[in-house]
Amino acid sequence: MSIAGFRRLFSVEMEMRPLTVMIGANGVGKTSILEVFSLLSASAQGQLKVILSQFGGIQDILTYDKAEAVRFQISMERPTETPLSYSLTLNLKGMSYEIGSESLSTGDDAKPLIEANRTDIRYFRPEDNKLVRPTWEPSPFETSLFQMPKLSQTPEILRQQLASITYYSAYALNVGYHAPIRLPQKMQPTTHPGRYGEELVACLFYLRETDRTRFEIIEDTLAVAFPSFERLDFPPVAAGTLAMTWKEKNFSKPLYMNQLSEGILRFLWLITLLHSPDLSAVTLIDEPEVSLHPQLLSILTDVMSEASEHTQLIVATHSERLILFLEPEQVLVVDQEEGLAQVRWADTLDLEAWLSEYY
């Protein structure tokens, strides 16, 4: 993957591995890397204009005093075929933006699937076996990858994988006394705890009923993390609504969600998320260490490594302790040089020496 002109990521190239855990000081560019993936995901959903507005406009994402365009290039591996290569350039245009160029190719000598340069847009139509221009008026603010007809399976696979990228922030997880994660939840089929824990109870109940092995793995993980933990139960509180209780060996009565600590709730949400059978192709997690006791980090990194077999997991952290439980090839060090981000894989440097300077 290469990024140019995006915030402090003025010129960055990096190989994304199955598990990529980024560490670095505040403001060096870790969150910006996560934002790039969020932007690409939004663009594949026809929400490019929306997310740029959320970021404050293209002016606010350009590398300060150094860029008037941002460019992203990614490569998607395919098991039995050549990789897909996709690039997108956004230019500053007055107070707004334009899509300066966009391309999608199979990485070999075959014809490109998308080739666009400002208003000159062409896409590959299989029945013609060549690039053709749109027969409709394309939006200048959304990508051709999103707008082109679903005539070819290959571009649609890439679009779907980009669109499915999901961002989670442990720091943003609401665990207040009246937060959705602490309240009874509607019983419904779901295999995902929700970005804010709003479906955690429903997810765990559904897994218990439909995927017992996966549910028992989650309970076993909790038992390792909290030796007094015994089991989770789901008492009904009204028609179609469930609560969840946490039973400990030391107490005769269970604890309800509103009685659990912030750290337990965050850990329960994280491991349920990482054990979800429906993880997207790329999963982004920001600061998973928030409120977690250091002893839990070893267990969390094991679950992260297992999850990376099913999703490309990209994590940003400030925690030295979290890093110590990982292999160097799983750690991406993000630094600054003259105010601009520099990235290096930890297996190419002395990680222990770097960490000693980090703190």
Summary of the structure (lengths in Angstrom):
residues: 359
radius of gyration: 22.5
end to end distance: 29.1
largest distance: 72.1
contacts: 1097
relative contact order: 0.14
helix: 33%
strand: 30%
